[in-house]
């Protein structure tokens, strides 16, 4: 196992194979958690965007799955550029297992989970979020922003905006916000975490357990820019994602197989088919043409 921690007082830095005790550490506002595996090529994008943040009141917790490439060396290059880094590399069973491990080292009041190839939208993103949270009521546990997903050419294939005050029954069918643009109070993770038995939808499962509309605010800003590439983000995998989400939903809500669920699976099958049969650009245009015929705004081609 490889581990190191920077920007902490010397007496707080762990000896080899020693578990860190965060009870006496100075607090930070944000903990950014990133699970990595062989991410040396894409990780600099995330690290550069964090290093450029005007708000420095955050730490980065990297949980690496025993990468075989230069991921550890890449992170080490940013030890002097970021306010605090906690890096551990050891085997895990997947991203949700890695997130659970990372949470044990988190000391921020608010937690944001980012992919190794994600980035914050602007250098002022964390400062804007900090300003909004300073106005939030103490009971608020969720602060949601918007997310854009880009393909390899830089074209936006999805623009997700939060709907934190929708009818609570909507959670039966859809997450109230993109998880990569959702800030969550660390206190709600106490004694519980993600179910690693799910491979795609453990974040949805988590929100089904803890989400409450009256504990959420809409930040009204673009928080995260994602790149396609993960299993859950690829449009051709949309049907697979929806099937696992249906499995999660059936654990919490009765009568899951309603008309709306069937329609979501049908839409997912259409998206998966289009992006499998056609190029990304053609599929995006086709799907947005269908949305236009239905009187809906485009989401795939922007």
C-alpha positions as CSV (number, residue, x, y, z in Angstrom):
1,X,0.0,0.0,0.0
2,X,1.2,3.5,-0.9
3,X,0.1,6.5,1.1
4,X,1.0,10.0,1.8
5,X,-0.6,13.1,3.1
6,X,0.5,16.7,2.6
7,X,-0.2,20.1,4.0
8,X,-1.0,18.6,7.5
9,X,1.0,19.3,10.6
10,X,3.9,16.9,11.0
11,X,2.3,15.1,14.0
12,X,-0.8,14.4,12.0
13,X,1.1,12.7,9.1
14,X,0.7,8.9,9.5
15,X,3.5,6.5,9.9
16,X,3.6,3.6,7.5
17,X,0.6,1.3,8.0
18,X,-0.9,3.6,10.6
19,X,-4.6,4.6,10.4
20,X,-5.1,8.4,10.6
21,X,-7.1,9.9,13.4
22,X,-8.8,13.1,12.1
23,X,-10.4,14.1,15.4
24,X,-7.8,16.8,16.2
25,X,-7.1,18.0,12.6
26,X,-8.0,21.6,11.6
27,X,-11.2,21.5,9.6
28,X,-11.7,22.5,5.9
29,X,-14.9,23.4,4.2
30,X,-14.6,21.0,1.2
31,X,-13.4,17.5,0.7
32,X,-13.0,16.5,-2.9
33,X,-12.9,12.7,-3.3
34,X,-11.5,11.1,-6.4
35,X,-11.2,7.3,-7.0
36,X,-8.5,6.5,-9.5
37,X,-7.1,3.5,-11.3
38,X,-4.5,3.8,-14.0
39,X,-5.5,7.5,-14.4
40,X,-2.1,9.0,-15.0
41,X,-3.1,10.4,-18.5
42,X,-6.4,12.0,-17.5
43,X,-5.8,13.0,-13.9
44,X,-3.8,16.2,-14.6
45,X,-7.0,17.8,-15.9
46,X,-8.7,17.4,-12.5
47,X,-5.6,18.4,-10.5
48,X,-5.0,21.5,-12.6
49,X,-8.5,22.7,-12.2
50,X,-8.3,22.2,-8.4
51,X,-4.9,23.9,-8.2
52,X,-6.5,26.9,-10.1
53,X,-9.4,27.4,-7.6
54,X,-9.5,30.8,-6.0
55,X,-11.0,29.2,-2.9
56,X,-8.3,27.1,-1.2
57,X,-10.5,25.9,1.7
58,X,-10.5,22.3,0.5
59,X,-8.6,19.0,0.6
60,X,-8.2,16.4,-2.1
61,X,-8.6,12.7,-1.0
62,X,-7.4,10.3,-3.7
63,X,-8.2,6.7,-3.3
64,X,-6.3,4.7,-5.8
65,X,-7.0,1.1,-6.7
66,X,-3.3,0.0,-6.9
67,X,-2.7,1.5,-10.3
68,X,0.0,0.0,-12.5
69,X,0.8,3.2,-14.2
70,X,2.3,6.6,-13.0
71,X,-0.9,7.7,-11.1
72,X,1.0,8.0,-7.8
73,X,3.8,10.0,-9.4
74,X,1.3,12.4,-11.1
75,X,-0.4,13.1,-7.8
76,X,3.0,13.6,-6.1
77,X,3.8,16.4,-8.6
78,X,0.9,18.5,-7.2
79,X,1.9,18.3,-3.5
80,X,3.0,21.9,-3.6
81,X,0.2,23.1,-5.8
82,X,-2.8,22.0,-3.8
83,X,-3.7,23.0,-0.2
84,X,-3.9,19.4,1.0
85,X,-3.7,16.0,-0.5
86,X,-4.3,12.6,1.0
87,X,-3.3,9.8,-1.3
88,X,-3.7,6.0,-0.6
89,X,-3.1,3.3,-3.2
90,X,-4.4,-0.2,-2.4
91,X,-6.6,-2.8,-4.1
92,X,-10.4,-2.2,-4.0
93,X,-13.4,-3.8,-5.5
94,X,-14.6,-0.8,-7.5
95,X,-15.4,2.9,-7.3
96,X,-17.9,2.6,-4.5
97,X,-15.5,0.6,-2.3
98,X,-12.9,3.2,-3.0
99,X,-15.3,6.0,-2.0
100,X,-16.1,4.3,1.2
101,X,-12.4,4.1,2.0
102,X,-11.8,7.7,1.1
103,X,-14.6,8.9,3.3
104,X,-12.8,7.5,6.4
105,X,-10.0,10.1,5.7
106,X,-12.3,13.0,4.8
107,X,-12.3,16.0,7.2
108,X,-14.2,18.6,5.2
109,X,-17.7,19.8,6.2
110,X,-18.9,19.2,2.6
111,X,-18.0,16.3,0.3
112,X,-17.9,16.3,-3.5
113,X,-17.2,13.1,-5.5
114,X,-15.4,13.7,-8.8
115,X,-14.1,11.3,-11.5
116,X,-10.4,11.3,-12.3
117,X,-11.1,13.0,-15.7
118,X,-13.7,15.5,-14.4
119,X,-13.1,19.1,-13.7
120,X,-14.8,22.0,-12.0
121,X,-16.4,24.4,-14.5
122,X,-14.5,27.6,-13.5
123,X,-11.6,28.6,-11.3
124,X,-14.2,30.4,-9.1
125,X,-16.5,27.4,-8.7
126,X,-15.6,26.5,-5.1
127,X,-15.7,30.2,-4.1
128,X,-19.3,30.5,-5.6
129,X,-20.3,27.4,-3.7
130,X,-18.7,28.6,-0.5
131,X,-20.6,31.9,-0.8
132,X,-23.9,30.1,-1.3
133,X,-23.3,27.7,1.6
134,X,-22.6,30.6,4.0
135,X,-26.2,31.6,3.4
136,X,-27.6,28.1,3.8
137,X,-29.6,27.1,6.9
138,X,-27.8,24.6,9.3
139,X,-30.3,21.9,8.4
140,X,-29.3,21.9,4.7
141,X,-27.4,18.7,3.8
142,X,-27.3,18.9,0.0
143,X,-26.2,21.6,-2.4
144,X,-26.8,20.8,-6.0
145,X,-25.3,22.4,-9.1
146,X,-25.5,21.6,-12.8
147,X,-23.3,19.3,-14.8
148,X,-22.2,19.0,-18.5
149,X,-20.9,15.9,-20.1
150,X,-18.6,16.2,-23.1
151,X,-17.6,13.6,-25.7
152,X,-14.0,13.2,-27.0
153,X,-14.5,16.1,-29.5
154,X,-15.6,18.5,-26.7
155,X,-19.3,18.4,-27.8
156,X,-21.8,18.5,-24.9
157,X,-23.9,15.4,-24.9
158,X,-25.8,16.1,-21.7
159,X,-26.6,19.1,-19.7
160,X,-28.0,18.0,-16.3
161,X,-29.6,20.6,-14.1
162,X,-30.8,19.8,-10.5
163,X,-34.5,19.5,-9.5
164,X,-34.1,19.4,-5.8
165,X,-37.7,20.4,-4.9
166,X,-39.6,18.1,-7.3
167,X,-42.3,15.9,-5.9
168,X,-40.5,13.4,-3.6
169,X,-42.0,10.6,-5.6
170,X,-39.7,11.6,-8.5
171,X,-36.8,9.9,-6.6
172,X,-38.5,6.7,-7.5
173,X,-37.4,7.3,-11.1
174,X,-34.5,9.7,-11.2
175,X,-31.8,11.3,-9.1
176,X,-32.5,14.9,-8.1
177,X,-29.1,16.0,-9.3
178,X,-26.0,14.7,-11.0
179,X,-23.9,13.1,-8.3
180,X,-20.7,14.7,-9.6
181,X,-22.2,18.2,-9.0
182,X,-23.8,17.4,-5.6
183,X,-22.1,18.7,-2.4
184,X,-23.1,16.7,0.6
185,X,-22.6,17.3,4.3
186,X,-20.1,14.8,5.7
187,X,-22.2,14.2,8.7
188,X,-24.8,12.3,6.7
189,X,-22.2,9.6,5.9
190,X,-21.6,8.8,9.6
191,X,-22.0,5.1,10.1
192,X,-23.1,4.4,6.6
193,X,-21.7,4.5,3.0
194,X,-22.2,3.2,-0.5
195,X,-23.3,-0.3,-1.2
196,X,-20.4,-1.9,-3.2
197,X,-22.7,-4.7,-4.5
198,X,-23.9,-2.2,-7.1
199,X,-21.6,-1.6,-10.0
200,X,-23.3,1.5,-11.5
201,X,-26.0,2.9,-9.3
202,X,-24.7,2.8,-5.7
203,X,-24.9,6.6,-5.8
204,X,-28.6,6.4,-6.6
205,X,-29.1,3.8,-3.9
206,X,-27.4,6.1,-1.5
207,X,-29.7,9.0,-2.3
208,X,-32.7,6.8,-2.0
209,X,-31.6,6.2,1.6
210,X,-30.7,9.7,2.7
211,X,-32.3,12.3,0.4
212,X,-34.8,14.8,1.8
213,X,-36.1,17.7,-0.3
214,X,-36.3,20.1,2.5
215,X,-32.6,19.6,3.2
216,X,-31.5,20.6,-0.3
217,X,-30.7,23.8,-2.1
218,X,-30.1,24.6,-5.8
219,X,-26.8,26.4,-6.3
220,X,-27.9,27.7,-9.6
221,X,-24.5,27.4,-11.2
222,X,-22.6,24.9,-13.4
223,X,-20.4,22.9,-11.1
224,X,-18.8,20.1,-13.0
225,X,-17.7,19.2,-16.5
226,X,-17.5,15.4,-17.1
227,X,-16.0,13.5,-19.9
228,X,-17.6,10.4,-21.3
229,X,-15.7,7.2,-20.7
230,X,-17.0,5.7,-17.5
231,X,-19.4,2.8,-17.6
232,X,-22.3,4.9,-16.4
233,X,-21.6,7.9,-18.6
234,X,-21.4,6.2,-22.0
235,X,-24.7,6.7,-23.8
236,X,-24.6,3.3,-25.3
237,X,-24.7,1.9,-21.7
238,X,-27.9,3.9,-20.8
239,X,-30.1,0.8,-20.8
240,X,-27.7,-1.1,-18.5
241,X,-27.7,1.9,-16.2
242,X,-31.5,2.1,-16.1
243,X,-31.9,-1.6,-15.4
244,X,-29.6,-1.3,-12.3
245,X,-31.5,1.8,-11.2
246,X,-34.7,-0.1,-11.5
247,X,-33.2,-2.8,-9.3
248,X,-32.3,-0.1,-6.7
249,X,-35.7,1.6,-6.9
250,X,-37.5,-1.7,-6.3
251,X,-35.7,-1.9,-2.9
252,X,-37.2,1.3,-1.7
253,X,-40.5,2.0,-3.5
254,X,-43.6,-0.2,-4.1
255,X,-45.0,-0.8,-7.6
256,X,-41.8,0.2,-9.4
257,X,-42.9,-1.2,-12.7
258,X,-45.3,1.7,-13.5
259,X,-45.8,3.3,-16.9
260,X,-43.1,5.9,-16.2
261,X,-40.5,3.3,-15.4
262,X,-41.4,1.4,-18.6
263,X,-41.1,4.6,-20.5
264,X,-37.6,5.3,-19.0
265,X,-36.4,1.9,-20.0
266,X,-37.8,2.4,-23.5
267,X,-36.0,5.8,-23.8
268,X,-32.8,4.2,-22.4
269,X,-33.0,1.4,-25.0
270,X,-33.5,4.0,-27.8
271,X,-30.4,6.0,-26.6
272,X,-28.3,2.9,-26.2
273,X,-29.3,1.7,-29.7
274,X,-28.7,5.1,-31.4
275,X,-25.2,5.5,-29.9
276,X,-24.3,1.9,-30.7
277,X,-25.5,2.0,-34.3
278,X,-24.6,5.6,-35.3
279,X,-21.7,7.9,-34.6
280,X,-21.9,10.1,-31.5
281,X,-22.7,13.2,-33.5
282,X,-25.4,11.6,-35.6
283,X,-27.0,9.9,-32.6
284,X,-27.0,13.2,-30.6
285,X,-28.7,15.1,-33.5
286,X,-31.3,12.3,-34.0
287,X,-32.2,12.2,-30.3
288,X,-32.5,15.9,-30.1
289,X,-34.7,15.9,-33.2
290,X,-37.0,13.5,-31.5
291,X,-37.1,15.8,-28.4
292,X,-37.9,18.8,-30.7
293,X,-40.9,17.0,-32.1
294,X,-42.1,16.5,-28.6
295,X,-41.7,20.1,-27.8
296,X,-38.7,19.6,-25.5
297,X,-35.4,21.5,-25.4
298,X,-32.2,19.8,-26.7
299,X,-30.0,18.0,-24.2
300,X,-27.7,15.9,-26.4
301,X,-26.3,18.4,-28.9
302,X,-25.1,21.7,-27.6
